[in-house]
Amino acid sequence: MPVSFEPLSCQKAAVLTVIVTLPTGDDEFSPPDQCGIAMGSALVTLGLLFIFCYVIALFCVCTRWPRK
């Protein structure tokens, strides 16, 4: 799930921050003493493919697709 998207002044790159749910295997919840999520940031280029993927990711998050 995207948390933050901060374009740089040149508008050719941005810092993207996301939260990711870690896999739990066959268990319903994460193991004891682990939160089950990770957060990370990356410097990304703002090409056409990136913008397309970002829009698709937002669609999946907003519609909760795919449904289980």
The first five atom37 places (N, CA, C, CB, O) and aatype in JSON, in Angstrom:
{
  "aatype": [12, 14, 19, 15, 13, 6, 14, 10, 15, 4, 5, 11, 0, 0, 19, 10, 16, 19, 9, 19, 16, 10, 14, 16, 7, 3, 3, 6, 13, 15, 14, 14, 3, 5, 4, 7, 9, 0, 12, 7, 15, 0, 10, 19, 16, 10, 7, 10, 10, 13, 9, 13, 4, 18, 19, 9, 0, 10, 13, 4, 19, 4, 16, 1, 17, 14, 1, 11],
  "atom_mask": [
    [1, 1, 1, 1, 1],
    [1, 1, 1, 1, 1],
    [1, 1, 1, 1, 1],
    [1, 1, 1, 1, 1],
    [1, 1, 1, 1, 1],
    [1, 1, 1, 1, 1],
    [1, 1, 1, 1, 1],
    [1, 1, 1, 1, 1],
    [1, 1, 1, 1, 1],
    [1, 1, 1, 1, 1],
    [1, 1, 1, 1, 1],
    [1, 1, 1, 1, 1],
    [1, 1, 1, 1, 1],
    [1, 1, 1, 1, 1],
    [1, 1, 1, 1, 1],
    [1, 1, 1, 1, 1],
    [1, 1, 1, 1, 1],
    [1, 1, 1, 1, 1],
    [1, 1, 1, 1, 1],
    [1, 1, 1, 1, 1],
    [1, 1, 1, 1, 1],
    [1, 1, 1, 1, 1],
    [1, 1, 1, 1, 1],
    [1, 1, 1, 1, 1],
    [1, 1, 1, 0, 1],
    [1, 1, 1, 1, 1],
    [1, 1, 1, 1, 1],
    [1, 1, 1, 1, 1],
    [1, 1, 1, 1, 1],
    [1, 1, 1, 1, 1],
    [1, 1, 1, 1, 1],
    [1, 1, 1, 1, 1],
    [1, 1, 1, 1, 1],
    [1, 1, 1, 1, 1],
    [1, 1, 1, 1, 1],
    [1, 1, 1, 0, 1],
    [1, 1, 1, 1, 1],
    [1, 1, 1, 1, 1],
    [1, 1, 1, 1, 1],
    [1, 1, 1, 0, 1],
    [1, 1, 1, 1, 1],
    [1, 1, 1, 1, 1],
    [1, 1, 1, 1, 1],
    [1, 1, 1, 1, 1],
    [1, 1, 1, 1, 1],
    [1, 1, 1, 1, 1],
    [1, 1, 1, 0, 1],
    [1, 1, 1, 1, 1],
    [1, 1, 1, 1, 1],
    [1, 1, 1, 1, 1],
    [1, 1, 1, 1, 1],
    [1, 1, 1, 1, 1],
    [1, 1, 1, 1, 1],
    [1, 1, 1, 1, 1],
    [1, 1, 1, 1, 1],
    [1, 1, 1, 1, 1],
    [1, 1, 1, 1, 1],
    [1, 1, 1, 1, 1],
    [1, 1, 1, 1, 1],
    [1, 1, 1, 1, 1],
    [1, 1, 1, 1, 1],
    [1, 1, 1, 1, 1],
    [1, 1, 1, 1, 1],
    [1, 1, 1, 1, 1],
    [1, 1, 1, 1, 1],
    [1, 1, 1, 1, 1],
    [1, 1, 1, 1, 1],
    [1, 1, 1, 1, 1]
  ],
  "atom_positions": [
    [[0.85, -1.16, 0.0], [0.0, 0.0, 0.0], [0.9, 1.23, 0.0], [-0.97, -0.01, 1.22], [1.73, 1.4, 0.89]],
    [[0.74, 2.11, -1.0], [1.53, 3.33, -1.01], [1.17, 4.24, 0.17], [1.33, 4.09, -2.33], [0.0, 4.45, 0.47]],
    [[2.2, 4.75, 0.82], [1.99, 5.65, 1.96], [2.31, 7.08, 1.56], [2.86, 5.22, 3.15], [1.6, 8.02, 1.93]],
    [[3.39, 7.23, 0.8], [3.83, 8.57, 0.44], [4.47, 8.54, -0.94], [4.83, 9.12, 1.49], [5.18, 7.6, -1.29]],
    [[4.2, 9.58, -1.71], [4.8, 9.73, -3.03], [5.22, 11.18, -3.15], [3.8, 9.32, -4.18], [4.38, 12.07, -3.25]],
    [[6.53, 11.43, -3.13], [7.05, 12.79, -3.1], [7.93, 13.05, -4.32], [7.84, 13.06, -1.81], [9.1, 12.66, -4.31]],
    [[7.39, 13.7, -5.37], [8.21, 14.02, -6.54], [9.33, 14.99, -6.18], [7.34, 14.61, -7.66], [9.15, 15.88, -5.34]],
    [[10.48, 14.82, -6.82], [11.58, 15.76, -6.63], [11.36, 16.99, -7.51], [12.95, 15.08, -6.97], [10.47, 16.98, -8.37]],
    [[12.14, 18.02, -7.32], [11.93, 19.28, -8.02], [12.09, 19.14, -9.53], [12.88, 20.33, -7.5], [11.49, 19.91, -10.28]],
    [[12.89, 18.19, -9.99], [13.1, 18.02, -11.44], [11.94, 17.3, -12.11], [14.39, 17.27, -11.69], [11.89, 17.26, -13.34]],
    [[11.01, 16.72, -11.34], [9.85, 15.99, -11.84], [10.21, 14.76, -12.67], [8.99, 16.91, -12.65], [9.38, 14.26, -13.43]],
    [[11.46, 14.26, -12.54], [11.86, 13.06, -13.26], [12.09, 11.89, -12.32], [13.12, 13.33, -14.06], [12.34, 10.77, -12.76]],
    [[12.02, 12.15, -11.02], [12.22, 11.1, -10.02], [11.37, 11.45, -8.8], [13.74, 10.97, -9.63], [10.9, 12.57, -8.64]],
    [[11.19, 10.44, -7.94], [10.39, 10.65, -6.73], [10.82, 9.66, -5.66], [8.87, 10.52, -7.02], [11.46, 8.65, -5.95]],
    [[10.46, 9.98, -4.44], [10.66, 9.05, -3.33], [9.31, 8.4, -3.05], [11.24, 9.77, -2.05], [8.34, 9.09, -2.76]],
    [[9.26, 7.09, -3.14], [8.03, 6.33, -2.93], [8.19, 5.52, -1.66], [7.72, 5.4, -4.15], [9.16, 4.78, -1.5]],
    [[7.23, 5.66, -0.75], [7.23, 4.9, 0.51], [6.02, 3.99, 0.52], [7.24, 5.85, 1.76], [4.9, 4.43, 0.23]],
    [[6.24, 2.72, 0.87], [5.15, 1.74, 0.88], [5.16, 0.94, 2.17], [5.26, 0.8, -0.33], [6.19, 0.82, 2.84]],
    [[3.99, 0.4, 2.52], [3.86, -0.56, 3.62], [3.47, -1.89, 2.99], [2.8, -0.08, 4.7], [2.56, -1.96, 2.17]],
    [[4.16, -2.94, 3.39], [3.94, -4.27, 2.83], [3.58, -5.24, 3.95], [5.19, -4.77, 2.06], [4.24, -5.26, 4.99]],
    [[2.53, -6.03, 3.74], [2.18, -7.08, 4.69], [3.07, -8.29, 4.43], [0.67, -7.47, 4.57], [3.13, -8.78, 3.3]],
    [[3.75, -8.75, 5.45], [4.65, -9.89, 5.29], [3.85, -11.19, 5.26], [5.7, -9.92, 6.44], [2.8, -11.29, 5.89]],
    [[4.35, -12.2, 4.53], [3.63, -13.47, 4.47], [3.63, -14.17, 5.83], [4.26, -14.38, 3.41], [4.59, -14.07, 6.59]],
    [[2.53, -14.87, 6.12], [2.42, -15.57, 7.4], [2.42, -17.08, 7.23], [1.16, -15.14, 8.13], [2.27, -17.82, 8.2]],
    [[2.57, -17.54, 5.99], [2.53, -18.98, 5.75], [1.11, -19.49, 5.9], [0.0, 0.0, 0.0], [0.18, -18.89, 5.37]],
    [[0.95, -20.59, 6.61], [-0.38, -21.17, 6.8], [-1.12, -20.56, 7.98], [-0.27, -22.66, 7.0], [-2.3, -20.85, 8.19]],
    [[-0.44, -19.71, 8.77], [-1.07, -19.11, 9.94], [-1.9, -17.89, 9.54], [-0.01, -18.7, 10.96], [-1.63, -17.23, 8.54]],
    [[-2.92, -17.61, 10.35], [-3.78, -16.45, 10.08], [-3.1, -15.15, 10.5], [-5.12, -16.61, 10.81], [-3.32, -14.1, 9.89]],
    [[-2.28, -15.22, 11.55], [-1.61, -14.04, 12.09], [-0.1, -14.22, 12.05], [-2.08, -13.75, 13.52], [0.39, -15.33, 11.9]],
    [[0.63, -13.11, 12.2], [2.09, -13.19, 12.24], [2.54, -13.83, 13.55], [2.71, -11.78, 12.09], [1.8, -13.84, 14.53]],
    [[3.76, -14.38, 13.57], [4.28, -15.03, 14.79], [4.36, -14.05, 15.96], [5.66, -15.64, 14.52], [4.4, -12.84, 15.75]],
    [[4.39, -14.57, 17.18], [4.52, -13.69, 18.36], [5.78, -12.83, 18.27], [4.55, -14.53, 19.65], [6.8, -13.27, 17.74]],
    [[5.7, -11.64, 18.79], [6.81, -10.67, 18.81], [7.18, -10.13, 17.43], [8.03, -11.31, 19.43], [8.24, -9.53, 17.28]],
    [[6.32, -10.33, 16.43], [6.55, -9.76, 15.1], [5.28, -9.02, 14.68], [6.92, -10.87, 14.06], [4.17, -9.5, 14.89]],
    [[5.46, -7.86, 14.08], [4.29, -7.04, 13.72], [3.63, -7.49, 12.42], [4.7, -5.59, 13.6], [2.45, -7.22, 12.22]],
    [[4.36, -8.16, 11.53], [3.77, -8.65, 10.3], [3.72, -7.64, 9.16], [0.0, 0.0, 0.0], [3.15, -7.93, 8.11]],
    [[4.33, -6.46, 9.35], [4.38, -5.48, 8.27], [5.79, -4.95, 8.15], [3.38, -4.33, 8.51], [6.58, -5.01, 9.09]],
    [[6.1, -4.42, 6.97], [7.4, -3.77, 6.73], [7.14, -2.48, 5.97], [8.38, -4.72, 5.94], [6.19, -2.38, 5.2]],
    [[7.99, -1.49, 6.2], [7.87, -0.22, 5.51], [9.19, 0.09, 4.85], [7.45, 0.92, 6.49], [10.25, -0.11, 5.44]],
    [[9.14, 0.58, 3.62], [10.37, 0.9, 2.91], [10.18, 2.06, 1.96], [0.0, 0.0, 0.0], [9.06, 2.37, 1.55]],
    [[11.29, 2.69, 1.61], [11.28, 3.8, 0.66], [12.28, 3.54, -0.44], [11.59, 5.14, 1.37], [13.28, 2.85, -0.24]],
    [[12.01, 4.09, -1.61], [12.91, 3.93, -2.74], [12.87, 5.18, -3.61], [12.55, 2.68, -3.57], [11.85, 5.86, -3.69]],
    [[13.99, 5.46, -4.25], [14.06, 6.53, -5.24], [13.67, 5.9, -6.57], [15.5, 7.2, -5.3], [14.32, 4.96, -7.03]],
    [[12.63, 6.41, -7.2], [12.13, 5.83, -8.45], [12.1, 6.88, -9.56], [10.72, 5.24, -8.24], [11.98, 8.07, -9.31]],
    [[12.21, 6.41, -10.8], [12.09, 7.31, -11.94], [10.63, 7.42, -12.34], [12.96, 6.82, -13.14], [9.85, 6.48, -12.15]],
    [[10.26, 8.55, -12.89], [8.86, 8.79, -13.25], [8.64, 8.62, -14.75], [8.43, 10.19, -12.82], [8.29, 9.56, -15.45]],
    [[8.85, 7.4, -15.22], [8.57, 7.1, -16.62], [7.11, 6.71, -16.79], [0.0, 0.0, 0.0], [6.38, 6.58, -15.81]],
    [[6.68, 6.52, -18.02], [5.3, 6.17, -18.32], [4.92, 4.84, -17.7], [5.09, 6.13, -19.82], [3.81, 4.7, -17.18]],
    [[5.82, 3.84, -17.74], [5.53, 2.54, -17.16], [5.32, 2.65, -15.65], [6.68, 1.56, -17.45], [4.42, 1.99, -15.11]],
    [[6.11, 3.46, -14.96], [5.95, 3.63, -13.52], [4.58, 4.23, -13.2], [7.06, 4.52, -12.96], [3.9, 3.75, -12.29]],
    [[4.17, 5.24, -13.93], [2.89, 5.88, -13.66], [1.75, 4.89, -13.88], [2.7, 7.12, -14.57], [0.8, 4.86, -13.1]],
    [[1.84, 4.08, -14.94], [0.82, 3.07, -15.21], [0.74, 2.07, -14.05], [1.12, 2.33, -16.53], [-0.35, 1.76, -13.58]],
    [[1.9, 1.58, -13.58], [1.92, 0.62, -12.48], [1.39, 1.24, -11.19], [3.35, 0.1, -12.26], [0.71, 0.56, -10.42]],
    [[1.68, 2.5, -10.95], [1.21, 3.18, -9.74], [-0.31, 3.3, -9.76], [1.85, 4.59, -9.63], [-0.96, 3.09, -8.74]],
    [[-0.89, 3.62, -10.92], [-2.35, 3.73, -11.03], [-3.0, 2.37, -10.81], [-2.75, 4.29, -12.42], [-4.02, 2.28, -10.13]],
    [[-2.42, 1.31, -11.36], [-2.95, -0.04, -11.17], [-2.87, -0.43, -9.7], [-2.17, -1.07, -12.05], [-3.81, -1.02, -9.16]],
    [[-1.76, -0.11, -9.03], [-1.61, -0.43, -7.61], [-2.66, 0.31, -6.78], [-0.19, -0.06, -7.12], [-3.25, -0.28, -5.87]],
    [[-2.91, 1.57, -7.08], [-3.93, 2.32, -6.35], [-5.31, 1.72, -6.58], [-3.93, 3.79, -6.78], [-6.12, 1.65, -5.65]],
    [[-5.6, 1.28, -7.8], [-6.87, 0.63, -8.1], [-7.04, -0.61, -7.25], [-6.97, 0.28, -9.59], [-8.1, -0.83, -6.67]],
    [[-5.99, -1.44, -7.17], [-6.06, -2.68, -6.4], [-6.27, -2.4, -4.91], [-4.79, -3.51, -6.6], [-7.02, -3.12, -4.24]],
    [[-5.62, -1.37, -4.4], [-5.77, -1.03, -2.98], [-7.16, -0.47, -2.71], [-4.68, -0.01, -2.56], [-7.8, -0.84, -1.73]],
    [[-7.63, 0.41, -3.56], [-8.92, 1.07, -3.34], [-10.09, 0.1, -3.5], [-9.09, 2.23, -4.31], [-11.09, 0.23, -2.79]],
    [[-9.98, -0.85, -4.4], [-11.07, -1.8, -4.62], [-10.87, -3.11, -3.88], [-11.23, -2.08, -6.09], [-11.7, -4.01, -3.95]],
    [[-9.74, -3.22, -3.17], [-9.38, -4.44, -2.44], [-9.37, -5.65, -3.37], [-10.36, -4.68, -1.27], [-9.85, -6.73, -3.01]],
    [[-8.83, -5.46, -4.57], [-8.74, -6.51, -5.56], [-7.4, -7.18, -5.47], [-8.98, -5.96, -6.97], [-6.45, -6.44, -5.21]],
    [[-7.17, -8.44, -5.64], [-8.21, -9.46, -5.85], [-8.86, -9.87, -4.54], [-7.61, -10.69, -6.55], [-8.21, -9.87, -3.49]],
    [[-10.09, -10.2, -4.59], [-10.81, -10.62, -3.39], [-10.58, -12.1, -3.15], [-12.32, -10.33, -3.52], [-10.45, -12.89, -4.08]],
    [[-10.53, -12.47, -1.88], [-10.31, -13.88, -1.53], [-11.62, -14.58, -1.33], [-9.46, -14.01, -0.27], [-11.64, -15.78, -1.03]]
  ]
}
